[in-house]
Amino acid sequence: MILVKAKYLIQNPEKCIENGAVVIEGTKILRVGTFDEIEALAGIDKVIDLGNAVILPGLVNIHAHLDLTHLHNCIKPTNNFTHWVFQLLGARIRWKEADYTASIEKGMRLCVEAGTTTVADIANTGYSFLVLKKSPLRKIVYKEIIDLNPDHANDVITKIQSELSVYESDGLLRVGLSPHAPYSVSKELYQAVVQYASRTGMPVCTHIAETPDEIEFLTHGTGNIPAFLRQLRAMPVQWQPPGLTPIQYLKGTGMLDNRPLLIHCNYITDEEISLIKSSGASVAFCPRSHRFFGHTNHPVRKLLDAGINVGLGTDSLASNDTLSILDEMKFLFLHYAISPKNLLAMATLNGAKALGLESKVGQIKEGFEADLCGIRLPDAYPKDV
C-alpha cells in the first residue's frame, strides 16, 4: 500500500482536508483522511509527501482531438468555421501514420502533465485506438462517423462494426460512437448509430449547435456549409433542410434517448435547454476553443442553472493553446464568474458523470479508482491576499 499526503486534500467540491492523506492499494483508494488519522494503518509500504501542495481528483477532459496536437499555431483564428476546416485539411494533407501517431502521443503526454487522468478523444482514424490503448490515461475513444448521404447509412454502420470489432474495451479503455454533426451525418445514419449504440451499450457523443452556420443550414439549407459540402462533393443532391434547430433535429433522430454527450451547444434556445434537461444528456463546454472561434457568450450559466450536467473539454490544439483543464477553469473563473466549487465539479464530478464513470472517478473516495493529481502551491502569497 502507498500513502500520499499533502498540505491539502480536496475529496470533492464540498470537502477539503488539511494535512490530508490517501492510502492506495493496487489501483483503488483504500482510506482517506488526515495524515494523523491514517499514518499508523498497517501494511503501508511507502509514504509520498508532496509537501506544500494540494491533492485533487484526477481532472476529466470530456472533449479532445488528440490527433490534432501537432497543429498548434498552424491554424489561424477565425470566426468562419468552414475556413478553419479547410485550413485543417490542408495542414494534414501529407500526413502519414508516423505523423498521426506522434501527434496523439504528444497530446497524451500534455494531458497527463496537466493533471488529466481521464480523457474523451474523438478518433478520426484508427491510430487513436492503437496509440491510446497503450496509454495510462483512462479514456473513452469515440469513433467519428461522417456521411450525409441517407442511402449510405446501413453500409456505414456495417463498416464501423467491422472496424471496431478489433478494439476491445478494458479497465482503462472504452469504445464509443461519435456521429460528427447534423451537417455531416444524415438523419438515417444518426438513427442507425442510435440503434447500434442501444444494442451494444456504447456511449455516444456528437458536435451540436456549434455555429450559426449550422443553424442556418438546418433551418433553411443556406449559408457557408452547403457551399463547403459541395466543394468537398459531400452534399447529396436530394438533401432538404429539416427546418429544425439543432437540438430539435437530434430529438427527431432518437439521439437524445441515449443520454448522449452534446459537444459545444454554443447557440441554443431556452426550448432546446429544456429538451436537453429532459433527456438527461450532458454538455461538453470548451471555453478557450469557444473564444478562438469568436463565438458569443456561451449559455453555460443557463445550462448549470437548469440542472444540466456540464463538463469541460479542451478541444484540440488546432483551436487552443494547451490541453490543460486547469487552464479552462482559470479562463471560466475570469470570464464567466463561475464559483470555484462549480468549476471543480465541472472538471471532476461532472466530467465523470458525462462519461458514465461517476461510480469510479471524479472524487477521492474509498473504493474509487486512485486517479489523482497533485498541484504545487505557491511558497508565499502576496500580503493583500
N, C-alpha and C positions, 0 to 999 in steps of 0.2 A: 504494500500500500504506500501511496505517496501523499504527503500533506503539503499543500501550497498555502502560504499565508501572505498577507499584505496589510498595509495600514488600514485599508477599507476593503470590504467585500460587498458588492451590491447583488443581492439574490434576485431581485426583480424590481420593477419601478417603485414599489411601495416599501422596500426593506433594505436598509444599509447597515452593515455590521462593522463597527470599529474594531481594529485588531482582528480582522476576520480570517477564517481559515476554512479550507475544504479538503476533505480526505477522499482520495480517488483509489478505487480498487478495480483493476482491469481498465475498462472503458467507462465505468459507471461512477457516479457520485455516491459515496457511502455516508458521509456526515458533513454537515455544515454548521458553523457556529463561530464563537470567538476562539482564538488560539488557546486561551487559558482553559476553555471548556473541553477541548478535544485533543490537546497535545499529549496527554497520557494514554490515549487509546492504544490498546495492544495491537501489535503487528505492523506498526508504521516502519517502513524500511528507509524512507528518505524524506527530508524536510527541505522544501524550496521556499526561501524567504525572498519575496520580491521587494521588501522594504517599503520605501515611500511610493506606493503605487496603489491602484485600485484593481481588484479582480471583478470582471464583468462576465455575464453570459456571453458566449461567442456571438458575434454580430451576424445577422442574416441579411444577405443581399438577394432580394427576390426577383431581380431582373438584370441580366447581364448578357452581353455578346462577347465572350472572351476571345473568339476568333478574330475580332477586330482590334485587338490590343495594339498591334503594330501600326495602326493607322492614326496614332496620336499625333496631333498637329499636322496631319496630312489633308484634312478636310476643313475648308473654310466655313466659319459660322454663317448661317443663312436662315432666313425665315421662309425660304422656298424649299419645301421638303423634297420635291421631286428633283430639284437641282442637287441637293445633298446626296440623294441616291445615285444620281449619275456620277457625281464625284467619287463615291464609294466604289461603284462598279469599275470605273476607270482605274482607280488606285490598285485594285486587286486583279486586274485583267491578266497579268502574267504570273500570278502566284502559283506555286507548286505545293506539293504535300509538305515539304520542309518548312515553307513559309507559314502555312496554317498551323502546323504543329508548334513551331517556335512562338507564334503569337498567342496560342492558347496556354502554353506553358508559362509564358511571362505573365499572362493575365491571372493564372492561378497563384503564382508567386506574389503578385501585388495584392491579391485578396488576402492571403494569409498574413502578409506583413502589416496589413491594415486592420487586423483583428477579426476578419471574417472567418467563420468556421463552416457556414452553410451558404451555398450559392445556387441560384436557379439560372441555368445557362440555356440560351437558345442555340440549337445546333443546326446550322445551315448545311453542314457537310457531316460525313461520318467521322471526321477527325476528332470532333469534340468528344464523342463517346469513347474513342480509343485512348485519347490523352487523359481525359478526366477520370477514367476508370482507375488509373494509377495514382491519382491524387489523394492525399489525406483529407481533403475537404469533404464535407458531407454535401451532396449535390442532387438536384433534380436536373436532368438534361432533357429539355423539350425538343423533340424532332420538329423542325419547322416544315410546314406544309403550305405549298403555293400552287394554285391552279384556278383560274377564274372561269374556265370552260365547264359548264354543267355536265356536258357529255363525258367528261373525263373522271368524274367523281369515283366511280367504282374501281376503275383501273388504278387511280392514285392510291386508294386505300389498300388494294391488293399489293402494290409495290411497297408501301410503307410497312405493311405486316411482314413482308419478306425481309426488308432491311433491318427491322427492329428485332427479328427473331434471334439474331446472333448476340444481342446485348442482354445480358442477364442482370437483373437488379440484385443488389447485395445490401449489406448493412450500411454502406455509405452512398450507394448509387441507386437512384430510382429513375425510370424512363417515363417521359411524359410526351404529350402531343401539343403542338402549337400551330393551329391554323393561323396563318400570319395576320391577316386583316381583311375587312369586308371588301376592300378594293383589289385584293389579290386572291381571294378564296370565294368560290361560288356558294350559293345557299345550299346547293345539293352536296357539296363537299363538306361544308360545315356540318350538315345533318349526318353524313356518313362518319365523320370524325366523332360526333356525339355518340352514335351507335357503337362504334369501335371502343371508345373510352368506357362506355357503360358495361360492355361485355368484359373488358379486361381490368377495369378498375384503375386505369391510367389517369393521372391528373392532366388537366388541360389548361392552357392559357392562350390569350390572343391579344394582339395590339388593337386598341379600340379608341375611337374619338380622339385621335392624336392631333389632327389638324383640321382647320376649317375646310380645306380642300376635300377631305374625306366626307364631311357632312354635305358639301355641295355635290359630290359625286353620287352619294346615296339618295339624296332628295331630288336632284334634278338631272344627274348624268352629265354635268358640265364641269368646266374648270380645268385645272392643270393635270389632274390624274388621268382622265381619258386620253388626253394628248400624250402623256407619258407612256401609258399602256400601249397605245398604237405604235409608238416608236419602238417599243420592245416586241411588237407583234404578239401581244398578250391580251388584246381586247377582243372578246368574242363578238362576232358580227351581230348576233341576235340579242346581246345583252341590253336590258332595260333597267332604268333606275327603279328601285322598290318604293321610293317616295317615303322613306322612313329615316328617323335619326339612327345613329349607330347602335345604341342600346336597344331600341325598339327592333331593329333589324336582328340583333343577336337573339332576342327573345323569340322571334319567329323561327329561328333555326334550331331551337332547343338547347343552345349552348348554356343559357342561364340555369338550366335544370341540373347541370353537372357541377354547380358551385365552382365556376372557373376562376382563375386569376386574370383579372382585367388590367392590362398594361396601359398606363398613362391616364386615360379618362380626362384629358385636358379640357375638352369642350363638351360639357353635358348639361342638360336641363334639370330642373327640380323634379320633373316627372321621371327622368331617367335615374336620378338618385334614388327615388322611391322603388323603381324596378330593381336596381342593384341591391338595395336593402332587403327587399322581399325575397330575393333569390338566394341570399346568403353568400354571394360572391365576394371575393376580396379584391382590393385595388393595389397595384404597384405604382408608386409615385417616384419619379426620378427627378429630383428638384433641379440639379445643375444641368442636366441634359435639357430639361424644360426651358431653362434660361438660354442655353446655347441656341435654340431654335427661335428665340424671341417670342415665345408664347405669352399670352396674357396670364393674369393671376390664376393659379390652379385652384380648383374648388376643394382643396384638401380640408379646409376648416368645415365646410358644409358636409363633407363625407364623414368626418370624425364626429361632428355634432349629430349626424343621423344614426350613429352607432355602427357604421360600416367599418370593417376591418381594413386598415390601410397600412401597408408595409413599405419599406424603402428599397429602391434599386439604384444602381449607378448607371444603367445602360452601358454603352461602350466608350472606349477612349476615342472613338470617331466623333463623339459629341460630348466629351467630358475631359477633365484634366487628371482625375485619379479614379481608382476603383475603391475608394475608401467610403464606407458607410458613415464613419465618424465625420468626414468632410460634408456629407449630405446633411447630417444632423446639425453641424455648425451653421451651414447655409440656411436651413429651415429656422433655426433659432433667431438668426439675424434678420431674415426677410419675411417670415410668416408669424413670428411671435408665438410659436408653439412652445408649451411648457417643457422643461427638462424631463418630467415624468412621462409625458406623452411621447417625446422624442425617443426616450429609451425604450418605451413599449413598442413603438413603430419599428425600431431597429432590432428588436429581440422577440418578444412575445407575439406581436402582430405578424412579423415575418414568418415565424414558425407556424402560426395558425394558417397563414395564407398558403403554405406549402404542405399542410396536413401533417406537420411534425410537432404539434403543440404538446403531445404527451412524451416527447423525447428531449427536446431542446427549447431554448428561449428563456430559461431561467436556471438558476443554480439551486437545484432541488434534489433531495435524496431520492435515488432511483433513476434520475435522469442521466443522459449521456454527459460525459465530462468534457463538453465543448465550452472552453473558457478562453478569455483573453485578458491580458494584463496591460494596463496603461500606466506609464511612469508619470508621476505628479511633479509639478514644479518644486524646486527646493525651497523657494520662498515666494510669497505673494506680495504685491505692492501694498504699502501701508494703508491705502484708502480702500482696499477690498475687504 
